[in-house]
Amino acid sequence: MRPGAFDGSGLRIYTILYLLFLYAPIALLPIFAFNSGTIIAFPLQGFTTGWFTQMWENATLRRALANSLTIAVSSAILATCLGIFAARASTRFEFPGKGGIMGLIMVPMVLPEIIVAMSLLVVLLGVGVNLSILTVIVGHTLICMPYGIAILSTAFSTLDKSLEEAAYDLGETKWGAFRLVTLPLVMPGIISSLLISFTISLDEFIIAFFLSGNEPTLPTYIFSQLRFPKQIPTIMALGTVLVALSIVLLAAGEYFRRRGIAKIGGKDTGGFL
């Protein structure tokens, strides 16, 4: 037997088992979403699309969807705009405490979300802010921004500085060079940051649970309906739609990330997919 062959095959088997363990529950979502039975169990009773129709006719669910979309779009835009400023500053300028400041900005990426949620709740209630969609947007912007910075820093760091210097030599102002030269070149990274932030915000539960007040979001609505067995098939249908949407957005974000790196001739060091 060739040395190392067993180790390689064992690693492949482990990888396959790990992926099955990770994605098998997700694969069951569409199976039961199209099942006509109300009990989530095998054998299946028949094929139906009625749960998707029932899902869309639910007024509370539509309200939760509208809230989640509003929060996700707002958080994605805010996190990406702030990420552009931070990524630009960290990749183009040197200033005292740069490493520490960037480290503090990226802390929400590694902190447990429940700690972030509880901290924000205490601060917001302490200053007299009522819980609403706006407070959820603040929380989601906080946790989405590090991911946007990670993507945008790659786009800015691989950008050739001589392109901006050439624009200055041709008479452009700093703002003009940034708007006409830099932004178009990093636009794939900006789009990728928007999509990733949108997906993170749309699927986030803990911060929305603590900061939404009486306003439902999709994750909190799903959690509240799990107590009612007859609503489980509808939740399965909703989960199927959310998984499909997340896959599409993540794939689009990864496409634009790779396209941006290829556009500026940079080296791909890995991504989300």
PyRosetta script that sets phi, psi and omega in degrees:
from pyrosetta import init, pose_from_sequence

init()
pose = pose_from_sequence("MRPGAFDGSGLRIYTILYLLFLYAPIALLPIFAFNSGTIIAFPLQGFTTGWFTQMWENATLRRALANSLTIAVSSAILATCLGIFAARASTRFEFPGKGGIMGLIMVPMVLPEIIVAMSLLVVLLGVGVNLSILTVIVGHTLICMPYGIAILSTAFSTLDKSLEEAAYDLGETKWGAFRLVTLPLVMPGIISSLLISFTISLDEFIIAFFLSGNEPTLPTYIFSQLRFPKQIPTIMALGTVLVALSIVLLAAGEYFRRRGIAKIGGKDTGGFL")
pose.set_psi(1, 137.0)
pose.set_omega(1, -179.4)
pose.set_phi(2, -66.6)
pose.set_psi(2, 134.6)
pose.set_omega(2, -179.5)
pose.set_phi(3, -58.1)
pose.set_psi(3, 133.0)
pose.set_omega(3, 177.6)
pose.set_phi(4, 87.3)
pose.set_psi(4, -6.4)
pose.set_omega(4, -177.5)
pose.set_phi(5, -66.4)
pose.set_psi(5, -41.6)
pose.set_omega(5, -179.1)
pose.set_phi(6, -64.1)
pose.set_psi(6, -41.1)
pose.set_omega(6, -179.7)
pose.set_phi(7, -62.1)
pose.set_psi(7, -40.3)
pose.set_omega(7, -179.9)
pose.set_phi(8, -65.6)
pose.set_psi(8, -44.3)
pose.set_omega(8, 179.8)
pose.set_phi(9, -67.4)
pose.set_psi(9, -37.1)
pose.set_omega(9, 177.7)
pose.set_phi(10, -63.5)
pose.set_psi(10, -38.3)
pose.set_omega(10, 179.0)
pose.set_phi(11, -66.8)
pose.set_psi(11, -38.9)
pose.set_omega(11, 178.6)
pose.set_phi(12, -65.1)
pose.set_psi(12, -42.3)
pose.set_omega(12, 178.4)
pose.set_phi(13, -62.4)
pose.set_psi(13, -43.4)
pose.set_omega(13, 178.5)
pose.set_phi(14, -61.2)
pose.set_psi(14, -41.8)
pose.set_omega(14, -179.8)
pose.set_phi(15, -62.9)
pose.set_psi(15, -43.7)
pose.set_omega(15, 179.8)
pose.set_phi(16, -63.3)
pose.set_psi(16, -44.8)
pose.set_omega(16, 179.5)
pose.set_phi(17, -64.3)
pose.set_psi(17, -39.3)
pose.set_omega(17, 179.3)
pose.set_phi(18, -64.0)
pose.set_psi(18, -44.5)
pose.set_omega(18, 179.5)
pose.set_phi(19, -65.2)
pose.set_psi(19, -37.8)
pose.set_omega(19, 177.0)
pose.set_phi(20, -63.9)
pose.set_psi(20, -44.5)
pose.set_omega(20, 179.1)
pose.set_phi(21, -62.0)
pose.set_psi(21, -35.9)
pose.set_omega(21, -175.3)
pose.set_phi(22, -77.7)
pose.set_psi(22, -40.5)
pose.set_omega(22, -170.3)
pose.set_phi(23, -106.9)
pose.set_psi(23, -9.4)
pose.set_omega(23, 179.2)
pose.set_phi(24, -59.9)
pose.set_psi(24, -44.7)
pose.set_omega(24, 177.2)
pose.set_phi(25, -59.6)
pose.set_psi(25, -36.0)
pose.set_omega(25, 178.7)
pose.set_phi(26, -68.3)
pose.set_psi(26, -36.9)
pose.set_omega(26, 179.1)
pose.set_phi(27, -65.5)
pose.set_psi(27, -25.4)
pose.set_omega(27, 179.2)
pose.set_phi(28, -75.3)
pose.set_psi(28, -20.4)
pose.set_omega(28, -178.3)
pose.set_phi(29, -56.4)
pose.set_psi(29, -56.4)
pose.set_omega(29, -179.4)
pose.set_phi(30, -66.3)
pose.set_psi(30, -27.7)
pose.set_omega(30, 179.0)
pose.set_phi(31, -61.7)
pose.set_psi(31, -49.1)
pose.set_omega(31, -179.4)
pose.set_phi(32, -80.1)
pose.set_psi(32, -20.9)
pose.set_omega(32, 177.5)
pose.set_phi(33, -67.5)
pose.set_psi(33, -29.2)
pose.set_omega(33, 179.1)
pose.set_phi(34, -100.4)
pose.set_psi(34, 8.5)
pose.set_omega(34, 178.7)
pose.set_phi(35, -88.1)
pose.set_psi(35, 134.1)
pose.set_omega(35, -176.9)
pose.set_phi(36, -75.5)
pose.set_psi(36, -15.1)
pose.set_omega(36, -179.4)
pose.set_phi(37, -79.0)
pose.set_psi(37, 152.7)
pose.set_omega(37, 179.0)
pose.set_phi(38, -90.7)
pose.set_psi(38, -11.9)
pose.set_omega(38, 179.2)
pose.set_phi(39, -96.4)
pose.set_psi(39, 127.7)
pose.set_omega(39, -178.8)
pose.set_phi(40, -83.1)
pose.set_psi(40, 87.5)
pose.set_omega(40, -178.2)
pose.set_phi(41, -165.2)
pose.set_psi(41, 157.5)
pose.set_omega(41, 173.6)
pose.set_phi(42, -91.0)
pose.set_psi(42, 150.9)
pose.set_omega(42, 1.4)
pose.set_phi(43, -77.9)
pose.set_psi(43, 156.9)
pose.set_omega(43, 178.5)
pose.set_phi(44, -72.9)
pose.set_psi(44, 150.9)
pose.set_omega(44, -175.4)
pose.set_phi(45, -96.3)
pose.set_psi(45, -27.0)
pose.set_omega(45, -179.1)
pose.set_phi(46, 166.6)
pose.set_psi(46, 174.5)
pose.set_omega(46, -177.8)
pose.set_phi(47, -98.3)
pose.set_psi(47, 137.5)
pose.set_omega(47, 177.0)
pose.set_phi(48, -156.9)
pose.set_psi(48, 152.2)
pose.set_omega(48, 171.9)
pose.set_phi(49, -112.3)
pose.set_psi(49, 12.4)
pose.set_omega(49, -176.2)
pose.set_phi(50, -64.5)
pose.set_psi(50, -30.5)
pose.set_omega(50, -179.2)
pose.set_phi(51, -66.9)
pose.set_psi(51, -33.2)
pose.set_omega(51, 177.1)
pose.set_phi(52, -69.3)
pose.set_psi(52, -38.4)
pose.set_omega(52, 176.5)
pose.set_phi(53, -64.8)
pose.set_psi(53, -45.3)
pose.set_omega(53, 178.3)
pose.set_phi(54, -62.9)
pose.set_psi(54, -36.1)
pose.set_omega(54, 178.2)
pose.set_phi(55, -61.4)
pose.set_psi(55, -46.3)
pose.set_omega(55, -176.7)
pose.set_phi(56, -71.8)
pose.set_psi(56, -26.7)
pose.set_omega(56, -179.8)
pose.set_phi(57, -80.5)
pose.set_psi(57, -6.0)
pose.set_omega(57, -179.1)
pose.set_phi(58, -80.3)
pose.set_psi(58, 114.1)
pose.set_omega(58, -176.0)
pose.set_phi(59, -66.4)
pose.set_psi(59, -39.4)
pose.set_omega(59, 180.0)
pose.set_phi(60, -65.1)
pose.set_psi(60, -39.1)
pose.set_omega(60, 178.6)
pose.set_phi(61, -64.8)
pose.set_psi(61, -41.5)
pose.set_omega(61, 179.0)
pose.set_phi(62, -63.6)
pose.set_psi(62, -37.5)
pose.set_omega(62, 176.5)
pose.set_phi(63, -64.9)
pose.set_psi(63, -43.2)
pose.set_omega(63, 177.7)
pose.set_phi(64, -62.5)
pose.set_psi(64, -39.4)
pose.set_omega(64, 178.0)
pose.set_phi(65, -63.0)
pose.set_psi(65, -44.7)
pose.set_omega(65, 179.6)
pose.set_phi(66, -62.3)
pose.set_psi(66, -42.2)
pose.set_omega(66, 178.0)
pose.set_phi(67, -62.4)
pose.set_psi(67, -44.9)
pose.set_omega(67, -178.2)
pose.set_phi(68, -64.9)
pose.set_psi(68, -40.3)
pose.set_omega(68, 178.7)
pose.set_phi(69, -66.1)
pose.set_psi(69, -40.9)
pose.set_omega(69, 177.5)
pose.set_phi(70, -61.6)
pose.set_psi(70, -45.2)
pose.set_omega(70, 179.8)
pose.set_phi(71, -65.1)
pose.set_psi(71, -45.2)
pose.set_omega(71, -176.3)
pose.set_phi(72, -65.1)
pose.set_psi(72, -44.6)
pose.set_omega(72, 180.0)
pose.set_phi(73, -64.8)
pose.set_psi(73, -46.1)
pose.set_omega(73, -179.2)
pose.set_phi(74, -63.7)
pose.set_psi(74, -44.8)
pose.set_omega(74, -179.4)
pose.set_phi(75, -64.6)
pose.set_psi(75, -40.0)
pose.set_omega(75, -179.6)
pose.set_phi(76, -63.7)
pose.set_psi(76, -42.8)
pose.set_omega(76, -179.3)
pose.set_phi(77, -67.1)
pose.set_psi(77, -46.6)
pose.set_omega(77, -179.3)
pose.set_phi(78, -64.5)
pose.set_psi(78, -45.7)
pose.set_omega(78, -178.7)
pose.set_phi(79, -63.9)
pose.set_psi(79, -37.9)
pose.set_omega(79, -179.6)
pose.set_phi(80, -71.6)
pose.set_psi(80, -41.3)
pose.set_omega(80, 177.7)
pose.set_phi(81, -62.4)
pose.set_psi(81, -47.0)
pose.set_omega(81, 177.3)
pose.set_phi(82, -64.9)
pose.set_psi(82, -35.6)
pose.set_omega(82, 177.9)
pose.set_phi(83, -64.5)
pose.set_psi(83, -35.9)
pose.set_omega(83, 177.4)
pose.set_phi(84, -61.6)
pose.set_psi(84, -45.3)
pose.set_omega(84, 180.0)
pose.set_phi(85, -62.6)
pose.set_psi(85, -46.8)
pose.set_omega(85, -177.0)
pose.set_phi(86, -67.5)
pose.set_psi(86, -42.8)
pose.set_omega(86, -179.2)
pose.set_phi(87, -66.6)
pose.set_psi(87, -39.6)
pose.set_omega(87, 178.0)
pose.set_phi(88, -62.9)
pose.set_psi(88, -45.5)
pose.set_omega(88, -178.8)
pose.set_phi(89, -65.6)
pose.set_psi(89, -40.8)
pose.set_omega(89, -175.1)
pose.set_phi(90, -74.7)
pose.set_psi(90, -24.9)
pose.set_omega(90, -176.9)
pose.set_phi(91, -98.7)
pose.set_psi(91, -14.3)
pose.set_omega(91, -175.8)
pose.set_phi(92, -115.0)
pose.set_psi(92, -20.1)
pose.set_omega(92, -172.5)
pose.set_phi(93, -129.3)
pose.set_psi(93, 153.7)
pose.set_omega(93, 173.2)
pose.set_phi(94, -113.3)
pose.set_psi(94, 130.4)
pose.set_omega(94, -179.2)
pose.set_phi(95, -149.5)
pose.set_psi(95, 155.7)
pose.set_omega(95, -177.9)
pose.set_phi(96, -59.3)
pose.set_psi(96, 135.6)
pose.set_omega(96, 177.6)
pose.set_phi(97, 74.9)
pose.set_psi(97, 18.5)
pose.set_omega(97, -176.6)
pose.set_phi(98, -58.9)
pose.set_psi(98, -46.6)
pose.set_omega(98, -178.4)
pose.set_phi(99, -63.5)
pose.set_psi(99, -43.1)
pose.set_omega(99, 179.5)
pose.set_phi(100, -66.7)
pose.set_psi(100, -40.8)
pose.set_omega(100, 179.7)
pose.set_phi(101, -63.8)
pose.set_psi(101, -46.5)
pose.set_omega(101, 179.6)
pose.set_phi(102, -65.5)
pose.set_psi(102, -35.0)
pose.set_omega(102, 177.6)
pose.set_phi(103, -63.7)
pose.set_psi(103, -42.2)
pose.set_omega(103, 178.3)
pose.set_phi(104, -65.0)
pose.set_psi(104, -37.4)
pose.set_omega(104, 178.7)
pose.set_phi(105, -64.2)
pose.set_psi(105, -35.0)
pose.set_omega(105, -176.6)
pose.set_phi(106, -86.8)
pose.set_psi(106, -5.3)
pose.set_omega(106, -177.6)
pose.set_phi(107, -56.4)
pose.set_psi(107, -41.2)
pose.set_omega(107, -179.2)
pose.set_phi(108, -57.5)
pose.set_psi(108, -19.3)
pose.set_omega(108, 179.0)
pose.set_phi(109, -68.7)
pose.set_psi(109, -29.1)
pose.set_omega(109, -174.9)
pose.set_phi(110, -110.5)
pose.set_psi(110, -13.8)
pose.set_omega(110, 177.8)
pose.set_phi(111, -73.6)
pose.set_psi(111, 143.6)
pose.set_omega(111, 172.8)
pose.set_phi(112, -59.0)
pose.set_psi(112, 134.2)
pose.set_omega(112, -175.9)
pose.set_phi(113, -62.0)
pose.set_psi(113, -30.5)
pose.set_omega(113, -179.5)
pose.set_phi(114, -66.5)
pose.set_psi(114, -32.0)
pose.set_omega(114, 175.9)
pose.set_phi(115, -67.7)
pose.set_psi(115, -44.6)
pose.set_omega(115, 178.2)
pose.set_phi(116, -61.8)
pose.set_psi(116, -43.6)
pose.set_omega(116, -177.8)
pose.set_phi(117, -64.6)
pose.set_psi(117, -45.8)
pose.set_omega(117, -179.7)
pose.set_phi(118, -65.3)
pose.set_psi(118, -39.3)
pose.set_omega(118, 179.3)
pose.set_phi(119, -63.7)
pose.set_psi(119, -46.0)
pose.set_omega(119, 178.9)
pose.set_phi(120, -63.8)
pose.set_psi(120, -39.5)
pose.set_omega(120, 179.8)
pose.set_phi(121, -61.4)
pose.set_psi(121, -45.9)
pose.set_omega(121, -179.8)
pose.set_phi(122, -63.2)
pose.set_psi(122, -43.8)
pose.set_omega(122, -178.3)
pose.set_phi(123, -66.2)
pose.set_psi(123, -47.1)
pose.set_omega(123, -176.8)
pose.set_phi(124, -64.7)
pose.set_psi(124, -43.4)
pose.set_omega(124, 178.0)
pose.set_phi(125, -68.6)
pose.set_psi(125, -32.7)
pose.set_omega(125, 179.3)
pose.set_phi(126, -65.3)
pose.set_psi(126, -33.7)
pose.set_omega(126, 179.3)
pose.set_phi(127, -93.6)
pose.set_psi(127, 5.0)
pose.set_omega(127, 174.8)
pose.set_phi(128, 82.5)
pose.set_psi(128, 23.7)
pose.set_omega(128, 178.8)
pose.set_phi(129, -87.6)
pose.set_psi(129, 128.4)
pose.set_omega(129, 178.0)
pose.set_phi(130, -75.8)
pose.set_psi(130, 140.7)
pose.set_omega(130, -179.9)
pose.set_phi(131, -72.4)
pose.set_psi(131, 133.5)
pose.set_omega(131, -177.4)
pose.set_phi(132, -163.3)
pose.set_psi(132, -169.8)
pose.set_omega(132, 176.3)
pose.set_phi(133, -61.3)
pose.set_psi(133, -35.6)
pose.set_omega(133, -178.3)
pose.set_phi(134, -62.6)
pose.set_psi(134, -38.9)
pose.set_omega(134, 179.4)
pose.set_phi(135, -68.5)
pose.set_psi(135, -33.3)
pose.set_omega(135, 175.9)
pose.set_phi(136, -67.4)
pose.set_psi(136, -39.3)
pose.set_omega(136, 177.6)
pose.set_phi(137, -60.4)
pose.set_psi(137, -41.3)
pose.set_omega(137, 178.0)
pose.set_phi(138, -61.4)
pose.set_psi(138, -46.9)
pose.set_omega(138, -179.9)
pose.set_phi(139, -64.0)
pose.set_psi(139, -42.6)
pose.set_omega(139, -179.4)
pose.set_phi(140, -69.4)
pose.set_psi(140, -34.6)
pose.set_omega(140, 175.2)
pose.set_phi(141, -61.7)
pose.set_psi(141, -39.5)
pose.set_omega(141, -180.0)
pose.set_phi(142, -62.3)
pose.set_psi(142, -41.8)
pose.set_omega(142, -177.3)
pose.set_phi(143, -85.9)
pose.set_psi(143, -21.2)
pose.set_omega(143, 179.5)
pose.set_phi(144, -83.8)
pose.set_psi(144, -27.9)
pose.set_omega(144, -174.9)
pose.set_phi(145, -58.7)
pose.set_psi(145, -43.1)
pose.set_omega(145, 178.9)
pose.set_phi(146, -59.1)
pose.set_psi(146, -36.8)
pose.set_omega(146, 178.2)
pose.set_phi(147, -67.8)
pose.set_psi(147, -40.1)
pose.set_omega(147, 176.2)
pose.set_phi(148, -63.7)
pose.set_psi(148, -40.2)
pose.set_omega(148, 179.0)
pose.set_phi(149, -64.2)
pose.set_psi(149, -40.5)
pose.set_omega(149, -179.9)
pose.set_phi(150, -60.4)
pose.set_psi(150, -41.1)
pose.set_omega(150, 179.7)
pose.set_phi(151, -71.8)
pose.set_psi(151, -46.9)
pose.set_omega(151, -175.1)
pose.set_phi(152, -70.7)
pose.set_psi(152, -30.9)
pose.set_omega(152, 177.6)
pose.set_phi(153, -62.5)
pose.set_psi(153, -38.8)
pose.set_omega(153, 176.2)
pose.set_phi(154, -62.7)
pose.set_psi(154, -43.0)
pose.set_omega(154, -179.2)
pose.set_phi(155, -65.2)
pose.set_psi(155, -42.6)
pose.set_omega(155, -178.5)
pose.set_phi(156, -74.1)
pose.set_psi(156, -36.6)
pose.set_omega(156, -176.1)
pose.set_phi(157, -70.5)
pose.set_psi(157, -28.6)
pose.set_omega(157, 179.8)
pose.set_phi(158, -90.7)
pose.set_psi(158, 2.2)
pose.set_omega(158, 179.6)
pose.set_phi(159, -80.3)
pose.set_psi(159, 134.4)
pose.set_omega(159, -178.9)
pose.set_phi(160, -72.3)
pose.set_psi(160, 118.8)
pose.set_omega(160, -178.4)
pose.set_phi(161, -65.4)
pose.set_psi(161, -25.5)
pose.set_omega(161, -177.8)
pose.set_phi(162, -64.0)
pose.set_psi(162, -23.3)
pose.set_omega(162, 178.2)
pose.set_phi(163, -66.8)
pose.set_psi(163, -42.0)
pose.set_omega(163, 177.0)
pose.set_phi(164, -68.3)
pose.set_psi(164, -41.2)
pose.set_omega(164, 179.8)
pose.set_phi(165, -62.9)
pose.set_psi(165, -35.9)
pose.set_omega(165, 177.2)
pose.set_phi(166, -65.2)
pose.set_psi(166, -38.1)
pose.set_omega(166, 177.8)
pose.set_phi(167, -64.6)
pose.set_psi(167, -39.2)
pose.set_omega(167, 176.8)
pose.set_phi(168, -62.8)
pose.set_psi(168, -42.4)
pose.set_omega(168, -179.2)
pose.set_phi(169, -63.7)
pose.set_psi(169, -27.9)
pose.set_omega(169, 179.8)
pose.set_phi(170, -87.7)
pose.set_psi(170, 6.2)
pose.set_omega(170, 173.4)
pose.set_phi(171, 100.7)
pose.set_psi(171, 3.4)
pose.set_omega(171, 179.6)
pose.set_phi(172, -76.4)
pose.set_psi(172, 146.4)
pose.set_omega(172, 172.6)
pose.set_phi(173, -76.6)
pose.set_psi(173, 171.1)
pose.set_omega(173, 178.9)
pose.set_phi(174, -62.0)
pose.set_psi(174, -42.0)
pose.set_omega(174, 178.5)
pose.set_phi(175, -66.4)
pose.set_psi(175, -41.2)
pose.set_omega(175, 179.2)
pose.set_phi(176, -64.0)
pose.set_psi(176, -41.6)
pose.set_omega(176, 178.4)
pose.set_phi(177, -65.7)
pose.set_psi(177, -39.5)
pose.set_omega(177, 178.9)
pose.set_phi(178, -65.9)
pose.set_psi(178, -42.1)
pose.set_omega(178, -176.3)
pose.set_phi(179, -74.3)
pose.set_psi(179, -38.6)
pose.set_omega(179, -173.0)
pose.set_phi(180, -94.8)
pose.set_psi(180, -23.2)
pose.set_omega(180, -176.3)
pose.set_phi(181, -112.5)
pose.set_psi(181, -55.3)
pose.set_omega(181, -172.4)
pose.set_phi(182, -70.1)
pose.set_psi(182, -51.3)
pose.set_omega(182, -175.9)
pose.set_phi(183, -58.8)
pose.set_psi(183, -45.3)
pose.set_omega(183, 178.2)
pose.set_phi(184, -60.8)
pose.set_psi(184, -34.6)
pose.set_omega(184, -178.6)
pose.set_phi(185, -73.1)
pose.set_psi(185, -31.5)
pose.set_omega(185, 180.0)
pose.set_phi(186, -98.3)
pose.set_psi(186, 6.2)
pose.set_omega(186, -178.0)
pose.set_phi(187, -58.0)
pose.set_psi(187, -40.1)
pose.set_omega(187, 175.4)
pose.set_phi(188, -58.5)
pose.set_psi(188, -37.6)
pose.set_omega(188, 176.6)
pose.set_phi(189, -66.8)
pose.set_psi(189, -37.1)
pose.set_omega(189, 177.8)
pose.set_phi(190, -64.6)
pose.set_psi(190, -45.0)
pose.set_omega(190, 178.8)
pose.set_phi(191, -63.1)
pose.set_psi(191, -42.0)
pose.set_omega(191, 178.2)
pose.set_phi(192, -61.4)
pose.set_psi(192, -42.4)
pose.set_omega(192, 178.3)
pose.set_phi(193, -63.0)
pose.set_psi(193, -41.5)
pose.set_omega(193, 178.0)
pose.set_phi(194, -60.8)
pose.set_psi(194, -44.6)
pose.set_omega(194, -177.0)
pose.set_phi(195, -69.1)
pose.set_psi(195, -43.0)
pose.set_omega(195, 179.4)
pose.set_phi(196, -64.4)
pose.set_psi(196, -44.3)
pose.set_omega(196, 179.9)
pose.set_phi(197, -64.5)
pose.set_psi(197, -40.3)
pose.set_omega(197, 177.9)
pose.set_phi(198, -60.5)
pose.set_psi(198, -44.6)
pose.set_omega(198, -179.3)
pose.set_phi(199, -65.0)
pose.set_psi(199, -44.0)
pose.set_omega(199, 179.7)
pose.set_phi(200, -61.0)
pose.set_psi(200, -45.6)
pose.set_omega(200, -178.2)
pose.set_phi(201, -66.5)
pose.set_psi(201, -41.6)
pose.set_omega(201, -177.5)
pose.set_phi(202, -63.1)
pose.set_psi(202, -35.2)
pose.set_omega(202, -176.3)
pose.set_phi(203, -92.7)
pose.set_psi(203, -6.6)
pose.set_omega(203, -172.1)
pose.set_phi(204, -74.9)
pose.set_psi(204, 136.4)
pose.set_omega(204, -176.2)
pose.set_phi(205, -113.6)
pose.set_psi(205, -48.4)
pose.set_omega(205, -167.1)
pose.set_phi(206, -62.6)
pose.set_psi(206, -50.3)
pose.set_omega(206, -179.3)
pose.set_phi(207, -65.4)
pose.set_psi(207, -39.9)
pose.set_omega(207, 177.0)
pose.set_phi(208, -62.8)
pose.set_psi(208, -37.7)
pose.set_omega(208, -180.0)
pose.set_phi(209, -64.2)
pose.set_psi(209, -39.5)
pose.set_omega(209, -177.5)
pose.set_phi(210, -80.8)
pose.set_psi(210, -33.6)
pose.set_omega(210, -167.5)
pose.set_phi(211, -110.8)
pose.set_psi(211, -3.1)
pose.set_omega(211, -174.1)
pose.set_phi(212, -82.5)
pose.set_psi(212, -15.8)
pose.set_omega(212, -177.8)
pose.set_phi(213, 66.3)
pose.set_psi(213, -125.8)
pose.set_omega(213, 179.8)
pose.set_phi(214, -93.6)
pose.set_psi(214, 1.9)
pose.set_omega(214, -178.3)
pose.set_phi(215, -90.6)
pose.set_psi(215, 119.3)
pose.set_omega(215, -179.3)
pose.set_phi(216, -77.7)
pose.set_psi(216, 145.5)
pose.set_omega(216, 167.7)
pose.set_phi(217, -118.0)
pose.set_psi(217, 169.4)
pose.set_omega(217, -177.3)
pose.set_phi(218, -57.6)
pose.set_psi(218, -49.4)
pose.set_omega(218, 179.4)
pose.set_phi(219, -60.9)
pose.set_psi(219, -42.5)
pose.set_omega(219, -179.6)
pose.set_phi(220, -69.4)
pose.set_psi(220, -33.2)
pose.set_omega(220, 177.0)
pose.set_phi(221, -65.7)
pose.set_psi(221, -43.9)
pose.set_omega(221, 178.8)
pose.set_phi(222, -60.1)
pose.set_psi(222, -43.5)
pose.set_omega(222, 179.8)
pose.set_phi(223, -61.3)
pose.set_psi(223, -40.3)
pose.set_omega(223, -178.6)
pose.set_phi(224, -69.6)
pose.set_psi(224, -26.3)
pose.set_omega(224, -177.3)
pose.set_phi(225, -87.2)
pose.set_psi(225, -11.3)
pose.set_omega(225, -178.6)
pose.set_phi(226, -67.2)
pose.set_psi(226, -13.9)
pose.set_omega(226, 178.9)
pose.set_phi(227, -77.7)
pose.set_psi(227, -14.4)
pose.set_omega(227, -175.9)
pose.set_phi(228, -110.2)
pose.set_psi(228, 108.4)
pose.set_omega(228, -175.5)
pose.set_phi(229, -56.8)
pose.set_psi(229, -34.9)
pose.set_omega(229, -177.8)
pose.set_phi(230, -69.5)
pose.set_psi(230, -16.3)
pose.set_omega(230, 180.0)
pose.set_phi(231, -90.9)
pose.set_psi(231, -8.0)
pose.set_omega(231, -176.1)
pose.set_phi(232, -59.8)
pose.set_psi(232, -45.8)
pose.set_omega(232, 178.9)
pose.set_phi(233, -59.1)
pose.set_psi(233, -37.6)
pose.set_omega(233, 176.9)
pose.set_phi(234, -64.2)
pose.set_psi(234, -39.7)
pose.set_omega(234, 176.8)
pose.set_phi(235, -64.3)
pose.set_psi(235, -37.8)
pose.set_omega(235, 176.2)
pose.set_phi(236, -61.0)
pose.set_psi(236, -41.5)
pose.set_omega(236, 178.1)
pose.set_phi(237, -64.9)
pose.set_psi(237, -42.6)
pose.set_omega(237, 177.8)
pose.set_phi(238, -64.2)
pose.set_psi(238, -42.1)
pose.set_omega(238, 177.7)
pose.set_phi(239, -60.9)
pose.set_psi(239, -38.2)
pose.set_omega(239, 177.9)
pose.set_phi(240, -61.5)
pose.set_psi(240, -43.3)
pose.set_omega(240, 179.5)
pose.set_phi(241, -65.0)
pose.set_psi(241, -42.3)
pose.set_omega(241, -178.7)
pose.set_phi(242, -66.4)
pose.set_psi(242, -40.8)
pose.set_omega(242, 178.8)
pose.set_phi(243, -63.5)
pose.set_psi(243, -43.9)
pose.set_omega(243, 179.5)
pose.set_phi(244, -62.3)
pose.set_psi(244, -42.9)
pose.set_omega(244, 179.6)
pose.set_phi(245, -65.0)
pose.set_psi(245, -41.3)
pose.set_omega(245, 179.8)
pose.set_phi(246, -63.6)
pose.set_psi(246, -42.4)
pose.set_omega(246, 179.7)
pose.set_phi(247, -62.7)
pose.set_psi(247, -43.6)
pose.set_omega(247, -179.6)
pose.set_phi(248, -63.4)
pose.set_psi(248, -45.0)
pose.set_omega(248, -177.8)
pose.set_phi(249, -68.3)
pose.set_psi(249, -41.2)
pose.set_omega(249, 178.6)
pose.set_phi(250, -65.7)
pose.set_psi(250, -40.5)
pose.set_omega(250, 177.9)
pose.set_phi(251, -64.2)
pose.set_psi(251, -41.2)
pose.set_omega(251, 178.0)
pose.set_phi(252, -65.2)
pose.set_psi(252, -41.8)
pose.set_omega(252, 177.9)
pose.set_phi(253, -61.6)
pose.set_psi(253, -43.1)
pose.set_omega(253, 178.8)
pose.set_phi(254, -66.4)
pose.set_psi(254, -35.9)
pose.set_omega(254, 177.4)
pose.set_phi(255, -61.8)
pose.set_psi(255, -47.1)
pose.set_omega(255, -179.2)
pose.set_phi(256, -68.2)
pose.set_psi(256, -33.4)
pose.set_omega(256, 177.5)
pose.set_phi(257, -62.9)
pose.set_psi(257, -48.6)
pose.set_omega(257, 179.9)
pose.set_phi(258, -66.3)
pose.set_psi(258, -36.9)
pose.set_omega(258, 178.9)
pose.set_phi(259, -64.0)
pose.set_psi(259, -39.5)
pose.set_omega(259, 179.0)
pose.set_phi(260, -65.4)
pose.set_psi(260, -41.6)
pose.set_omega(260, 179.2)
pose.set_phi(261, -64.8)
pose.set_psi(261, -41.9)
pose.set_omega(261, 179.0)
pose.set_phi(262, -66.4)
pose.set_psi(262, -33.2)
pose.set_omega(262, -177.0)
pose.set_phi(263, -66.2)
pose.set_psi(263, -35.8)
pose.set_omega(263, -179.0)
pose.set_phi(264, -99.3)
pose.set_psi(264, 5.4)
pose.set_omega(264, 176.5)
pose.set_phi(265, 72.7)
pose.set_psi(265, 25.5)
pose.set_omega(265, -179.3)
pose.set_phi(266, -84.5)
pose.set_psi(266, 176.5)
pose.set_omega(266, 179.6)
pose.set_phi(267, -101.4)
pose.set_psi(267, 130.2)
pose.set_omega(267, 180.0)
pose.set_phi(268, -80.2)
pose.set_psi(268, 118.2)
pose.set_omega(268, -179.7)
pose.set_phi(269, -103.6)
pose.set_psi(269, 14.2)
pose.set_omega(269, 179.0)
pose.set_phi(270, 113.8)
pose.set_psi(270, 156.4)
pose.set_omega(270, -178.2)
pose.set_phi(271, -145.4)
pose.set_psi(271, -152.5)
pose.set_omega(271, -176.6)
pose.set_phi(272, -87.5)
pose.set_psi(272, -22.5)
pose.set_omega(272, -178.4)
pose.set_phi(273, -120.7)
pose.dump_pdb("model.pdb")
